[in-house]
């Protein structure tokens, strides 16, 4: 009976080590979106702690300064968390192999993982486990060191476009201001290249922000900027161009919107947020009202932009584009605590944090 119990403990320890190793591989190595329950628990618990702390801050700038540490601290906590789990897992296996009481096996496991070498064993199988544990300890540190340059490279690519948008759309970014400045500088007919560049940008953040989910929470160097509000501004500008501006149909603007809402959905889906799978207006309402839309058209008309005559049709067309990304845009604004911006973070819902445990089924419809 005792031998059977030791076998169970050994299997338990081996399972803990393997699941921890898979968590590290999913986070640092696997070149696709993969869910790690351990990473999710670390970031989820830490986010709830940060939410309590940010309640003490009075201004957005102060909250932003606090929240800027969330993702870096979460990343730094991953390796110690994995170390603790590996120590526990190997300690269980050492105990099952008869290396002594639990305190002794914990000391042996810690000595092996940290390559300190002050505790050893005389048994070949135990020594094999000791060497494997020491190897895992070095690999985890090396993975974190190699992971950070990749993350900051993706962060720099993202922020370059966010910073450049200020030149075209002001600060905070505005789709109306973007169209007005574009019309004054080079005309609306020359926006096709710009839509194409943001189509590529959306494809890049979809790949990077699902395979490196901590990137979602890395904040821009200036607290008034955010990748999600910049993205929302570009999508609204493209939707206004297609629906209300009286120029030839711009296919690149439509492709930009499609790339945008696909990336939003996949990023939101990676956090298990529920969103409409195939929304249609008016069955699925949007957060922008027709009165707000009319106000924007008045501003564009006063500046001399050519508008389509049928404003009701323009509203239906705009809502038809916006409904594809409205819900996920506002959800992600809330998730990342985005700074104030028109038609995005200014109407984002109250934050609902993703569950700590990964749901068995991730639904994509409401």
Secondary structure as the mmCIF struct_conf table of DSSP 4:
data_model
#
loop_
_struct_conf.conf_type_id
_struct_conf.id
_struct_conf.beg_label_comp_id
_struct_conf.beg_label_asym_id
_struct_conf.beg_label_seq_id
_struct_conf.end_label_comp_id
_struct_conf.end_label_asym_id
_struct_conf.end_label_seq_id
HELX_RH_AL_P HELX_RH_AL_P1 UNK A 2 UNK A 24
HELX_RH_PI_P HELX_RH_PI_P1 UNK A 25 UNK A 29
BEND BEND1 UNK A 31 UNK A 32
HELX_RH_AL_P HELX_RH_AL_P2 UNK A 37 UNK A 54
TURN_TY1_P TURN_TY1_P1 UNK A 55 UNK A 56
BEND BEND2 UNK A 59 UNK A 59
HELX_RH_AL_P HELX_RH_AL_P3 UNK A 60 UNK A 96
TURN_TY1_P TURN_TY1_P2 UNK A 97 UNK A 98
BEND BEND3 UNK A 101 UNK A 101
HELX_RH_AL_P HELX_RH_AL_P4 UNK A 102 UNK A 113
TURN_TY1_P TURN_TY1_P3 UNK A 114 UNK A 115
BEND BEND4 UNK A 118 UNK A 118
BEND BEND5 UNK A 122 UNK A 122
HELX_RH_AL_P HELX_RH_AL_P5 UNK A 124 UNK A 169
TURN_TY1_P TURN_TY1_P4 UNK A 170 UNK A 173
HELX_RH_AL_P HELX_RH_AL_P6 UNK A 175 UNK A 185
TURN_TY1_P TURN_TY1_P5 UNK A 186 UNK A 186
HELX_RH_3T_P HELX_RH_3T_P1 UNK A 188 UNK A 190
HELX_RH_AL_P HELX_RH_AL_P7 UNK A 192 UNK A 211
BEND BEND6 UNK A 212 UNK A 212
HELX_RH_3T_P HELX_RH_3T_P2 UNK A 213 UNK A 217
HELX_LH_PP_P HELX_LH_PP_P1 UNK A 218 UNK A 220
BEND BEND7 UNK A 221 UNK A 222
TURN_TY1_P TURN_TY1_P6 UNK A 223 UNK A 224
HELX_RH_AL_P HELX_RH_AL_P8 UNK A 227 UNK A 243
TURN_TY1_P TURN_TY1_P7 UNK A 244 UNK A 244
STRN STRN1 UNK A 245 UNK A 245
BEND BEND8 UNK A 247 UNK A 247
HELX_RH_AL_P HELX_RH_AL_P9 UNK A 251 UNK A 270
TURN_TY1_P TURN_TY1_P8 UNK A 271 UNK A 272
BEND BEND9 UNK A 277 UNK A 278
TURN_TY1_P TURN_TY1_P9 UNK A 281 UNK A 283
BEND BEND10 UNK A 284 UNK A 284
BEND BEND11 UNK A 287 UNK A 288
HELX_RH_AL_P HELX_RH_AL_P10 UNK A 290 UNK A 302
TURN_TY1_P TURN_TY1_P10 UNK A 303 UNK A 304
STRN STRN2 UNK A 307 UNK A 307
BEND BEND12 UNK A 309 UNK A 309
HELX_RH_AL_P HELX_RH_AL_P11 UNK A 311 UNK A 322
TURN_TY1_P TURN_TY1_P11 UNK A 323 UNK A 325
HELX_RH_AL_P HELX_RH_AL_P12 UNK A 326 UNK A 335
TURN_TY1_P TURN_TY1_P12 UNK A 336 UNK A 337
HELX_LH_PP_P HELX_LH_PP_P2 UNK A 338 UNK A 340
TURN_TY1_P TURN_TY1_P13 UNK A 342 UNK A 344
HELX_RH_3T_P HELX_RH_3T_P3 UNK A 345 UNK A 347
HELX_LH_PP_P HELX_LH_PP_P3 UNK A 348 UNK A 351
HELX_LH_PP_P HELX_LH_PP_P4 UNK A 353 UNK A 355
BEND BEND13 UNK A 356 UNK A 357
HELX_LH_PP_P HELX_LH_PP_P5 UNK A 358 UNK A 359
BEND BEND14 UNK A 360 UNK A 361
#
